[in-house]
Amino acid sequence: MPKYFWISLLLCYWTSLAAAESDSLDSLLRLANAAEAAENWPEAQTIYDSLYQTGYRSADLFLNQGNAYLADEQLGYAILAYERGLRWRPGDRDLLNNRAIAQSQLSLQLTRFPEFFLWRWSAWLGSRLGQTGLQLLGLVAWWLAVGAFAWWYFKKEQLSDRIRFLLLPTAGICLLFFLACWWLGNFRAVSLQRSDQAIIVAPQVDLVAAPAEDATYELTAYEGLRARIIDGFAGYRKIELDNGRRGWVPATAMEII
């Protein structure tokens, strides 16, 4: 009896913590929405940033956060928020439109090549089904494949020609579906955990040839530009812009998507 009592007590404690955390998040979101409605952009930005720092993630959060920065003309942070939102909900029309508005105001715009359609579709489908949904679908497909093959293997002498003919292709299709779900789930997980993509948030920053203050100047990058992080050393990051130009910048000049 004491064991079940303590287990019940722990369950109640965890439930109360989860409820308290949910109430706290809802309260912060209401405060942020009220700040936006009053056009108090710095306060809204602070609240959204604090929600992000607590680990809260959602496409709607990033959309509202980006809007608060865009209204305050902080284009780098606005595009950063929209890019983070598109990682969670690829293809979202509001995020895409608002990112385009922010990008149209950049001091320097670089042509971005469209992503390979397979990666784009995979990101969209993975975000719609979610990792949990993909795992459940994959598990069902796996057991259907095993069941169909086992039925054919152990009962093939007792089955009609038609059913015996259909079981193996059915098992194969279910196995392929399982592999597709497994691949999509991993693709989604890797996409959300990427740390090699960043947005320049400083108004402008010099790209230099080496990670040092007296290094040779290469070119100037402006806020809002997307960069791929190649290397890092002593507070500097080596990046590649969309036009292929590379250089070193201070790590504080950018934020990881």
Rosetta silent file (secondary structure, phi, psi, omega in degrees, C-alpha in Angstrom):
SEQUENCE: MPKYFWISLLLCYWTSLAAAESDSLDSLLRLANAAEAAENWPEAQTIYDSLYQTGYRSADLFLNQGNAYLADEQLGYAILAYERGLRWRPGDRDLLNNRAIAQSQLSLQLTRFPEFFLWRWSAWLGSRLGQTGLQLLGLVAWWLAVGAFAWWYFKKEQLSDRIRFLLLPTAGICLLFFLACWWLGNFRAVSLQRSDQAIIVAPQVDLVAAPAEDATYELTAYEGLRARIIDGFAGYRKIELDNGRRGWVPATAMEII
SCORE:     score description
SCORE:     0.000 S_00000001
   1 L     0.000  -45.980  179.315    0.000    0.000    0.000 S_00000001
   2 H   -58.414  -36.218 -178.402    2.703    2.623    0.800 S_00000001
   3 H   -61.783  -46.305 -179.449    4.344    2.007   -2.589 S_00000001
   4 H   -67.170  -31.406  178.384    1.141    2.840   -4.486 S_00000001
   5 H   -63.807  -46.179 -178.950    0.581    5.846   -2.269 S_00000001
   6 H   -68.528  -36.153  177.175    3.971    7.341   -3.145 S_00000001
   7 H   -63.414  -44.232  178.454    3.513    6.569   -6.842 S_00000001
   8 H   -62.587  -39.055  179.494    0.137    8.328   -6.802 S_00000001
   9 H   -64.432  -41.689  178.504    1.677   11.258   -4.953 S_00000001
  10 H   -65.148  -41.377  178.464    4.449   11.584   -7.535 S_00000001
  11 H   -61.474  -42.608  177.749    1.949   11.414  -10.404 S_00000001
  12 H   -62.769  -39.800 -179.420   -0.125   14.169   -8.801 S_00000001
  13 H   -65.009  -46.214  179.894    3.027   16.267   -8.314 S_00000001
  14 H   -64.178  -39.481  179.053    4.120   15.873  -11.943 S_00000001
  15 H   -63.399  -42.046  179.554    0.605   16.658  -13.161 S_00000001
  16 H   -66.199  -36.832  177.481    0.463   19.813  -11.059 S_00000001
  17 H   -64.189  -43.919 -179.917    3.873   20.908  -12.383 S_00000001
  18 H   -63.156  -41.394  179.173    2.749   20.382  -15.992 S_00000001
  19 H   -65.360  -40.714  179.484   -0.468   22.331  -15.352 S_00000001
  20 H   -65.035  -40.236  179.407    1.458   25.169  -13.685 S_00000001
  21 H   -65.131  -41.376  178.864    3.906   25.335  -16.589 S_00000001
  22 H   -63.276  -43.206  178.133    1.038   25.428  -19.089 S_00000001
  23 H   -62.147  -38.845  179.394   -0.672   28.244  -17.163 S_00000001
  24 H   -64.990  -42.541  178.560    2.616   30.166  -17.067 S_00000001
  25 H   -64.054  -44.646  179.145    3.085   29.823  -20.829 S_00000001
  26 H   -60.878  -39.676  179.841   -0.495   30.903  -21.512 S_00000001
  27 H   -64.477  -43.415  178.926   -0.019   33.917  -19.247 S_00000001
  28 H   -65.477  -39.023  178.865    3.158   34.974  -21.048 S_00000001
  29 H   -64.804  -39.182  177.297    1.525   34.549  -24.446 S_00000001
  30 H   -64.666  -40.448  178.126   -1.394   36.750  -23.361 S_00000001
  31 H   -64.016  -41.543  179.689    1.030   39.410  -22.135 S_00000001
  32 H   -65.346  -42.789  178.650    2.952   39.279  -25.429 S_00000001
  33 H   -63.334  -38.912  178.192   -0.251   39.541  -27.464 S_00000001
  34 H   -65.755  -39.568  178.360   -1.369   42.502  -25.350 S_00000001
  35 H   -64.704  -39.697  177.552    2.000   44.202  -25.870 S_00000001
  36 H   -65.561  -42.495  179.592    1.710   43.703  -29.631 S_00000001
  37 H   -60.702  -34.167  178.616   -1.838   45.055  -29.639 S_00000001
  38 L   -86.824    3.301 -178.552   -0.534   48.168  -27.843 S_00000001
  39 L    59.148   32.017  174.317    2.378   48.343  -30.327 S_00000001
  40 L   -92.572   78.172 -171.133    4.821   48.001  -27.461 S_00000001
  41 H   -64.424  -42.590  179.048    7.304   46.122  -29.611 S_00000001
  42 H   -59.054  -40.365  179.492   10.271   45.980  -27.161 S_00000001
  43 H   -67.283  -42.731  178.284    8.094   44.405  -24.459 S_00000001
  44 H   -61.574  -42.235  178.535    6.601   41.904  -26.906 S_00000001
  45 H   -61.349  -43.454 -179.616   10.084   40.996  -28.144 S_00000001
  46 H   -61.193  -42.417 -178.915   11.326   40.470  -24.591 S_00000001
  47 H   -67.681  -45.720  179.653    8.433   38.151  -23.755 S_00000001
  48 H   -63.438  -38.904  177.502    8.767   36.123  -26.942 S_00000001
  49 H   -63.269  -39.325  179.758   12.524   35.847  -26.408 S_00000001
  50 H   -67.489  -36.819  175.909   11.957   34.601  -22.855 S_00000001
  51 H   -63.142  -41.242  178.014    9.501   31.989  -24.121 S_00000001
  52 H   -63.726  -41.216 -179.064   12.111   30.810  -26.615 S_00000001
  53 H   -65.851  -27.517  177.696   14.768   30.636  -23.897 S_00000001
  54 L   -75.615   -8.367 -179.995   12.499   28.402  -21.777 S_00000001
  55 L   101.113    0.849  179.611   12.468   25.874  -24.617 S_00000001
  56 L   -73.362  131.977 -178.931    8.976   26.637  -25.921 S_00000001
  57 L  -135.834  132.663  171.320    8.757   26.129  -29.685 S_00000001
  58 L  -165.775  153.291  178.928    5.910   26.612  -32.135 S_00000001
  59 H   -63.917  -36.196  179.489    5.433   28.112  -35.582 S_00000001
  60 H   -66.463  -38.681  176.331    2.894   30.589  -34.187 S_00000001
  61 H   -58.745  -47.988 -177.147    5.376   31.774  -31.561 S_00000001
  62 H   -67.934  -33.561  176.895    8.001   32.445  -34.223 S_00000001
  63 H   -63.665  -48.519  179.524    5.464   34.177  -36.475 S_00000001
  64 H   -65.724  -39.533  178.199    4.427   36.576  -33.716 S_00000001
  65 H   -62.228  -44.802  178.102    8.034   37.067  -32.621 S_00000001
  66 H   -62.585  -39.388  179.031    9.045   37.900  -36.190 S_00000001
  67 H   -63.365  -39.152  179.223    6.150   40.329  -36.554 S_00000001
  68 H   -64.207  -39.851  178.749    7.212   42.164  -33.385 S_00000001
  69 H   -73.770  -37.270  179.738   10.758   42.560  -34.704 S_00000001
  70 H   -64.181  -42.695  178.874    9.601   43.467  -38.212 S_00000001
  71 H   -63.486  -26.815  179.446    7.344   46.231  -36.865 S_00000001
  72 L   -92.202    5.695  177.781   10.363   47.530  -34.921 S_00000001
  73 L    61.904   31.048  172.276   12.471   47.416  -38.134 S_00000001
  74 L  -100.115   82.177 -168.979   14.917   44.867  -36.721 S_00000001
  75 H   -65.114  -37.635 -178.815   15.094   42.888  -39.942 S_00000001
  76 H   -59.871  -49.497 -179.200   17.791   40.431  -38.880 S_00000001
  77 H   -70.830  -30.548  177.086   15.875   39.181  -35.868 S_00000001
  78 H   -65.234  -47.931  179.820   12.593   39.217  -37.804 S_00000001
  79 H   -65.681  -37.282  176.475   13.989   36.980  -40.557 S_00000001
  80 H   -57.288  -46.259 -179.738   15.616   34.772  -37.926 S_00000001
  81 H   -64.908  -42.688  179.494   12.223   34.203  -36.278 S_00000001
  82 H   -64.343  -39.549  178.546   10.496   33.494  -39.593 S_00000001
  83 H   -64.016  -40.965  177.317   13.232   31.025  -40.587 S_00000001
  84 H   -63.671  -39.452  177.816   12.840   29.232  -37.258 S_00000001
  85 H   -64.650  -39.246  179.377    9.094   29.096  -37.798 S_00000001
  86 H   -69.882  -23.128  174.025    9.523   27.646  -41.284 S_00000001
  87 H   -68.984  -35.266  179.006   11.725   24.945  -39.828 S_00000001
  88 H   -82.286  -34.293 -179.475    8.802   23.910  -37.619 S_00000001
  89 L  -136.927   77.895 -177.976    6.084   24.446  -40.234 S_00000001
  90 L   -58.780  142.571  176.465    7.598   24.412  -43.754 S_00000001
  91 L    81.958    1.075 -179.720    5.520   26.040  -46.456 S_00000001
  92 L   -61.981  127.140 -173.313    3.441   28.150  -44.061 S_00000001
  93 H   -65.830  -43.041 -178.689    2.003   30.999  -46.129 S_00000001
  94 H   -63.864  -43.812  179.110    2.090   33.650  -43.406 S_00000001
  95 H   -63.804  -42.675 -179.849    5.688   32.890  -42.493 S_00000001
  96 H   -64.977  -44.924 -178.985    6.760   32.886  -46.139 S_00000001
  97 H   -64.187  -44.440 -178.157    4.940   36.139  -46.945 S_00000001
  98 H   -69.249  -35.455  175.499    6.258   37.977  -43.887 S_00000001
  99 H   -63.426  -40.099  179.129    9.790   36.722  -44.505 S_00000001
 100 H   -63.747  -38.683  177.800    9.545   38.027  -48.074 S_00000001
 101 H   -62.952  -44.922  179.801    8.418   41.432  -46.773 S_00000001
 102 H   -64.738  -42.819 -178.331   11.371   41.571  -44.385 S_00000001
 103 H   -66.408  -29.727  179.964   13.827   40.416  -47.050 S_00000001
 104 H   -67.059  -16.655 -178.935   12.584   43.058  -49.482 S_00000001
 105 L   -99.058    4.105 -178.004   13.851   45.712  -47.042 S_00000001
 106 L   -68.262  150.902  176.488   17.382   44.330  -46.732 S_00000001
 107 L   -68.382  -34.079  179.895   20.370   46.510  -47.587 S_00000001
 108 L  -136.417  129.429 -179.553   21.830   43.676  -49.652 S_00000001
 109 L  -117.482  133.553  178.407   19.866   40.828  -51.206 S_00000001
 110 L  -112.348  141.787  178.565   21.421   37.614  -52.466 S_00000001
 111 L   -71.664  127.215  177.902   19.778   35.229  -54.882 S_00000001
 112 L  -104.663  130.321  178.027   18.852   31.981  -53.172 S_00000001
 113 L   -77.343  139.221 -179.287   18.609   28.844  -55.232 S_00000001
 114 L   -63.721  147.128  178.640   15.414   26.839  -54.606 S_00000001
 115 L   -68.021  153.394  174.569   15.755   23.714  -52.523 S_00000001
 116 L   -57.180  131.968 -171.670   15.638   20.319  -54.187 S_00000001
 117 H   -58.032  -32.146 -179.218   11.926   19.455  -54.441 S_00000001
 118 H   -65.880  -40.863  177.805   12.358   16.132  -52.622 S_00000001
 119 H   -66.660  -38.313 -178.788   13.828   17.867  -49.540 S_00000001
 120 H   -66.158  -44.773  178.896   11.083   20.491  -49.671 S_00000001
 121 H   -67.093  -38.589 -179.985    8.293   17.907  -49.862 S_00000001
 122 H   -63.881  -42.029  178.976    9.923   15.764  -47.176 S_00000001
 123 H   -63.759  -42.124 -179.920   10.143   18.733  -44.814 S_00000001
 124 H   -64.127  -48.960 -177.651    6.495   19.636  -45.459 S_00000001
 125 H   -66.139  -40.172  179.092    5.196   16.083  -44.992 S_00000001
 126 H   -63.124  -37.117  179.507    7.345   15.477  -41.912 S_00000001
 127 H   -71.102  -32.698 -179.288    6.040   18.643  -40.262 S_00000001
 128 H   -73.945  -40.462 -178.847    2.417   17.718  -40.963 S_00000001
 129 H   -83.063  -31.586 -178.466    2.651   14.173  -39.630 S_00000001
 130 H    76.328  158.629 -178.184    5.123   14.923  -36.829 S_00000001
 131 H   -65.171  -39.127  179.248    7.697   12.526  -35.413 S_00000001
 132 H   -64.967  -44.790  178.668    5.162   10.763  -33.179 S_00000001
 133 H   -61.946  -41.022  178.826    2.737   10.272  -36.060 S_00000001
 134 H   -65.935  -38.438  177.742    5.493    8.947  -38.297 S_00000001
 135 H   -64.216  -41.875  179.581    6.632    6.529  -35.593 S_00000001
 136 H   -66.796  -44.759  178.497    3.101    5.187  -35.130 S_00000001
 137 H   -62.773  -42.317  178.400    2.519    4.821  -38.871 S_00000001
 138 H   -62.952  -39.895  178.968    5.891    3.134  -39.284 S_00000001
 139 H   -64.541  -43.061  177.695    5.159    0.720  -36.447 S_00000001
 140 H   -62.496  -44.825 -179.714    1.789   -0.240  -37.953 S_00000001
 141 H   -63.235  -38.171  179.252    3.379   -0.721  -41.388 S_00000001
 142 H   -62.262  -48.160 -178.197    6.148   -2.865  -39.893 S_00000001
 143 H   -70.636  -30.397  173.508    3.766   -5.250  -38.151 S_00000001
 144 H   -65.589  -40.353  177.863    1.540   -5.439  -41.234 S_00000001
 145 H   -64.373  -45.319  178.696    4.594   -6.405  -43.276 S_00000001
 146 H   -63.005  -43.428 -179.035    5.634   -9.025  -40.715 S_00000001
 147 H   -63.852  -43.108 -179.647    2.072  -10.363  -40.477 S_00000001
 148 H   -64.900  -41.770  179.361    1.634  -10.610  -44.248 S_00000001
 149 H   -67.882  -42.100  179.144    4.941  -12.397  -44.691 S_00000001
 150 H   -63.370  -39.989  178.668    4.285  -14.765  -41.779 S_00000001
 151 H   -62.282  -44.392  178.742    0.838  -15.573  -43.148 S_00000001
 152 H   -65.313  -42.487 -173.978    2.330  -16.368  -46.559 S_00000001
 153 H   -68.795  -44.578 -173.944    5.226  -18.385  -45.117 S_00000001
 154 H   -90.543  -20.928 -174.975    3.286  -20.547  -42.655 S_00000001
 155 H  -121.064   13.557 -172.060   -0.045  -20.838  -44.457 S_00000001
 156 L   -63.504  -29.257  179.799    0.863  -20.719  -48.143 S_00000001
 157 L   -71.363  -23.136 -176.075   -0.161  -24.330  -48.761 S_00000001
 158 L   -98.777   -4.857 -175.901   -3.656  -23.618  -47.437 S_00000001
 159 L   -93.439  154.766  174.855   -4.215  -20.312  -49.258 S_00000001
 160 L   -70.822  160.554 -179.049   -5.810  -19.718  -52.618 S_00000001
 161 H   -59.834  -37.665 -177.342   -3.534  -18.714  -55.489 S_00000001
 162 H   -65.068  -48.084 -179.422   -4.934  -15.193  -55.492 S_00000001
 163 H   -67.337  -41.031  179.879   -4.264  -14.521  -51.793 S_00000001
 164 H   -62.742  -35.430  179.503   -0.870  -16.209  -51.936 S_00000001
 165 H   -70.426  -33.009 -175.853    0.032  -14.015  -54.899 S_00000001
 166 H   -84.187  -25.096 -171.939   -1.039  -10.811  -53.118 S_00000001
 167 H   -64.599  -45.655 -177.974    0.562  -11.400  -49.716 S_00000001
 168 H   -65.140  -46.841  175.089    4.211  -10.943  -50.698 S_00000001
 169 H   -60.273  -35.544  177.688    3.670   -7.679  -52.645 S_00000001
 170 H   -63.405  -43.826  177.624    1.550   -6.431  -49.736 S_00000001
 171 H   -61.968  -40.126  179.525    4.354   -7.247  -47.296 S_00000001
 172 H   -65.319  -41.565  178.984    6.827   -5.485  -49.584 S_00000001
 173 H   -64.756  -43.252  178.219    4.680   -2.359  -49.868 S_00000001
 174 H   -63.173  -37.613  178.081    4.206   -2.217  -46.095 S_00000001
 175 H   -66.202  -41.050  177.211    7.958   -2.611  -45.622 S_00000001
 176 H   -64.177  -38.480  178.034    8.636    0.242  -48.043 S_00000001
 177 H   -64.595  -40.070  176.382    6.078    2.379  -46.201 S_00000001
 178 H   -60.461  -44.917 -179.991    7.832    1.581  -42.918 S_00000001
 179 H   -64.703  -37.826  178.212   11.182    2.628  -44.400 S_00000001
 180 H   -64.654  -41.843  178.210    9.642    5.856  -45.755 S_00000001
 181 H   -65.171  -41.463  178.567    8.232    6.710  -42.310 S_00000001
 182 H   -62.534  -43.685 -179.364   11.568    5.929  -40.677 S_00000001
 183 H   -66.458  -43.805 -179.772   13.419    8.131  -43.188 S_00000001
 184 H   -63.730  -40.137  178.183   10.940   10.996  -42.857 S_00000001
 185 H   -62.230  -43.209  178.145   11.105   10.836  -39.063 S_00000001
 186 H   -68.278  -38.526  178.185   14.890   11.012  -39.116 S_00000001
 187 H   -61.878  -41.915  178.821   14.828   13.791  -41.709 S_00000001
 188 H   -64.517  -44.701 -179.315   12.463   15.780  -39.480 S_00000001
 189 H   -63.198  -44.101 -179.935   14.617   15.224  -36.389 S_00000001
 190 H   -65.041  -39.808 -179.659   17.815   16.235  -38.182 S_00000001
 191 H   -61.765  -41.730 -177.890   16.129   19.328  -39.672 S_00000001
 192 H   -73.066  -23.306 -175.194   14.987   20.546  -36.257 S_00000001
 193 H  -100.762    3.217 -178.467   18.400   19.935  -34.677 S_00000001
 194 L   -61.546  139.551  178.994   20.570   21.566  -37.345 S_00000001
 195 L  -130.341   18.532 -178.483   23.050   24.063  -35.967 S_00000001
 196 L  -106.343    8.571  178.597   25.000   24.956  -39.107 S_00000001
 197 E  -118.814  139.045 -175.085   22.589   27.582  -40.422 S_00000001
 198 E  -146.614  166.271  175.202   22.435   31.127  -39.127 S_00000001
 199 E  -122.415  133.723  174.440   21.145   34.619  -39.823 S_00000001
 200 E   -69.278  123.011 -178.961   23.284   37.770  -39.606 S_00000001
 201 L  -110.339  -15.491  174.608   21.618   39.937  -36.934 S_00000001
 202 L   -71.157  145.581  179.749   24.191   42.729  -36.653 S_00000001
 203 L   -51.354  -41.490  172.002   23.325   45.777  -38.833 S_00000001
 204 E  -161.024  150.680 -177.463   26.494   45.066  -40.781 S_00000001
 205 E  -147.661  142.301  179.000   29.628   43.033  -40.210 S_00000001
 206 E   -85.219  130.139  170.324   32.920   42.656  -42.054 S_00000001
 207 E   -86.979  127.701 -177.165   33.857   39.229  -43.352 S_00000001
 208 E  -119.578  166.828 -172.430   37.596   38.771  -42.913 S_00000001
 209 L   -79.069  -16.373 -177.684   40.093   36.219  -44.159 S_00000001
 210 L  -149.485  159.995 -179.183   41.070   34.852  -40.716 S_00000001
 211 L   -78.170   70.504 -179.873   39.679   34.749  -37.146 S_00000001
 212 L  -156.800  152.463 -176.768   41.518   37.869  -35.936 S_00000001
 213 L   -65.977  -31.133 -177.306   40.798   41.581  -35.578 S_00000001
 214 L   -98.085   19.025 -178.619   43.615   42.593  -37.940 S_00000001
 215 L   -72.815  160.157 -178.134   42.742   40.048  -40.637 S_00000001
 216 L   -66.540  134.201  179.555   42.341   41.054  -44.266 S_00000001
 217 E   -72.481  136.004  177.708   38.923   42.454  -45.186 S_00000001
 218 E  -106.588  -57.827  178.282   36.910   40.395  -47.682 S_00000001
 219 E  -166.152  173.263  179.208   33.440   42.011  -47.899 S_00000001
 220 E  -106.752  132.670  175.212   30.622   43.418  -45.781 S_00000001
 221 E  -109.549  146.630 -176.255   27.563   41.358  -44.831 S_00000001
 222 E  -114.346  163.083 -177.582   24.329   42.950  -43.690 S_00000001
 223 L   -59.286  147.012  177.949   21.606   41.928  -41.283 S_00000001
 224 L    93.123  -13.876 -179.920   19.085   39.386  -42.462 S_00000001
 225 L   -74.147  142.568  178.442   21.457   37.457  -44.707 S_00000001
 226 E   -88.921  142.471 -177.730   21.447   33.707  -44.357 S_00000001
 227 E  -140.853  149.578  173.505   24.771   31.943  -43.788 S_00000001
 228 E  -103.780  126.571 -178.858   26.064   28.415  -43.441 S_00000001
 229 E   -81.412  124.523 -177.680   28.500   27.896  -40.575 S_00000001
 230 E  -102.617  -39.010 -174.514   31.580   26.015  -41.724 S_00000001
 231 E  -156.053  170.508  177.816   33.987   26.349  -38.808 S_00000001
 232 E  -149.276  145.968  178.948   34.579   28.166  -35.552 S_00000001
 233 E  -164.539  128.850  170.687   37.591   29.437  -33.613 S_00000001
 234 L    49.539   50.047  177.198   38.229   31.877  -30.744 S_00000001
 235 L    79.670    7.774  177.584   34.872   33.636  -30.814 S_00000001
 236 E  -118.167  156.660  174.651   34.703   33.721  -34.617 S_00000001
 237 E  -127.780  134.141  173.385   32.678   31.701  -37.103 S_00000001
 238 E   -88.836  125.680 -174.566   33.631   30.906  -40.657 S_00000001
 239 E  -126.469  162.016  173.111   30.535   31.257  -42.816 S_00000001
 240 E  -125.719  124.907  177.670   29.413   30.877  -46.409 S_00000001
 241 E   -81.886  172.596 -177.445   26.779   33.223  -47.833 S_00000001
 242 L   -64.579  -21.262  178.106   24.217   32.242  -50.460 S_00000001
 243 L   -88.824    4.159  177.089   26.418   33.646  -53.220 S_00000001
 244 L    92.050   -8.441  179.355   29.267   31.332  -52.215 S_00000001
 245 L   -71.998  141.552 -177.018   31.477   34.003  -50.627 S_00000001
 246 E  -123.384  157.096  176.431   33.203   32.916  -47.426 S_00000001
 247 E   177.482  175.053 -179.906   34.808   34.643  -44.486 S_00000001
 248 E  -103.391  138.437  177.279   35.151   34.883  -40.723 S_00000001
 249 E  -136.477  156.096  173.759   32.806   36.978  -38.563 S_00000001
 250 E   -60.695  141.883 -178.517   32.400   37.402  -34.788 S_00000001
 251 H   -61.779  -28.007 -178.069   30.043   34.797  -33.365 S_00000001
 252 H   -73.371  -10.236 -177.989   27.979   37.551  -31.735 S_00000001
 253 H   -83.074   -4.609 -175.859   27.061   38.951  -35.153 S_00000001
 254 E  -138.892  164.697  174.517   24.782   36.030  -35.949 S_00000001
 255 E  -131.572  136.414  178.436   22.158   33.752  -34.432 S_00000001
 256 E   -70.603  136.892  179.612   21.686   30.084  -35.223 S_00000001
 257 L   -65.711    0.000    0.000   18.324   29.311  -36.809 S_00000001
